[in-house]
């Protein structure tokens, strides 16, 4: 009788282990589907400019334009002093970068500007370049969700 109980226990253990194997395989398959979905999901690149340094602004805008030509999944985000690049009458040192922002917008590029930063820099909202848009938390949350790459200048 003890031998029979041992056999039942052994058989029960084997059944438990074998029944768990398919669910482990399904979990791995589910994880693989999720990973494939994430790899297929459109990745966004945000070129972030927070300075009024003309060299940094020029490099940022050149990179954004180059990436936009290849992928169309690029956003320029201007905040702090970087907002000065996205206005109608920028400082003389930023005119070249401003021209690149205008070209980027003309090529259907998306430029997002921090409204509070614009105010802090003493710039009127009406001076924002046509085609540029103001940021807000919901908009930025959507942009940064799902593996966005941020290039910071």
N, C-alpha and C positions, 0 to 999 in steps of 0.2 A: 504494500500500500504506500509506503514512503517513497518507493521507487516510482510509482504511478504519479504521485504528487509532484515529484521532481521533474518528471517528463512533462506534466501539464504546465508547470512553472516555466520550464525551458521553452516549450511550445508557445506559451503566452508571450514570453519575452521576444521570441522571434517574430511573432505576429505583430507586436507593437512596433518593433524596429522596422519591419517591412512595410507596415502601413504608413509610417512616417516618411519613408523615402520618397513616394510620389509627391507629397506636399512640399518637401524640401526642393524637389525638382521644379515644382510649380512656382515656388517662391523665387528661385533663381531665374526662371523664365520671366516672371513678372518684373523682376529687377532689370533683366536684359531689355524688356520692352520699354521700361521707363528710361533706361540709358539711351536706347536708340531714339526715343522720342525727343529727349533733351539734345541729342546730337543733331537732329533734324531741325529743331526749333531755331528760328532766325535769331542770330546773335547780333546785338547792337554794339556799336562803338561810340562812345561819347568822348569828344575832344573838349576838355575842360580848360578854360582860360580864366585865371583870376588875377592876372597882373597886367599892368600897362606897359611893360617892357616891350619895346618894338620888335626886338629880335625874337623873343618868345612868342609874341603875337603872330609874327610872320611865319615862324616855323609851325605853329599850331594850325594856322589857316591853310598853309600849304599841305600839311599832312591830312587835314580834314578833306580838302578838295581831292587829293590823290585817292584816299580811301573811298570817297563818295563815287568817284568815277568807276571804281572796281566793284563796289558792293551795294551802293545806294542805301546802306544801313548805318548811316553816320549822323550824329547829332552834335552840333557845336553848342556847348553850354557856357555862357558868359556870366560870371559873378564877380563880386568885389570890384576891383579896379578894371577887370576885363570887360565890364559892361561898356566902357568907353569905346571899344572897337565896334560895337553894334549900334551906333547912333549916327544921325544925319551929318553932324559936323564934329568929327573926332579931333582930338589934338593933332597938330601937324605931324608929330612922330608916329602916329597910328594910322595915317591916311593910306599907306600901302596895305596894311592888314585889313583896314576897312574896305578897301576895293576888293580884296579877296573874299570877304564876308558877303559883299554884294553879289559877286560872281557865284558864290556857293548858293545863295538864295535863288538867284536866277536859274540855276541848274536844279531846282527843286530840292535843295538842301534845307534842312530844318535847323533853325537857330533859336535857341531858348535863352532868355535873359532874365536874371533875377530882378524882380521889380523893387524889393526893398533896397537892394544894392544900388540900383539906378538912382533911387531917391537919395540914398546916402552920399552918392557922388555928386549930387546937386544937378542932376540931369532930369529934364521933364519927360514924362511918358510919351508925349507927342513927338519927341526927337528920336524915338526908336525907329530903326530902319524898317521900311515896308517889307512885310513878309516874315519878320522876326516875331516871336511870340513870348509872352511872359510865362515864367515857371509858376507852378503851384504844386503842393505836396502830392496830390493824386497823380498828376501828370508825371512827375519825377519818379514816383513809385513804380509806375508802369514801365518807364524807360529802364530803370535799374533792375527790374525783375528778370530772372532767367539768364543769368550768366553774361551780363553786359561787361564789356571791357572799357575801362576808363583810362584815358591818356591825359595826364595832368601837366599843364604848363603854368 
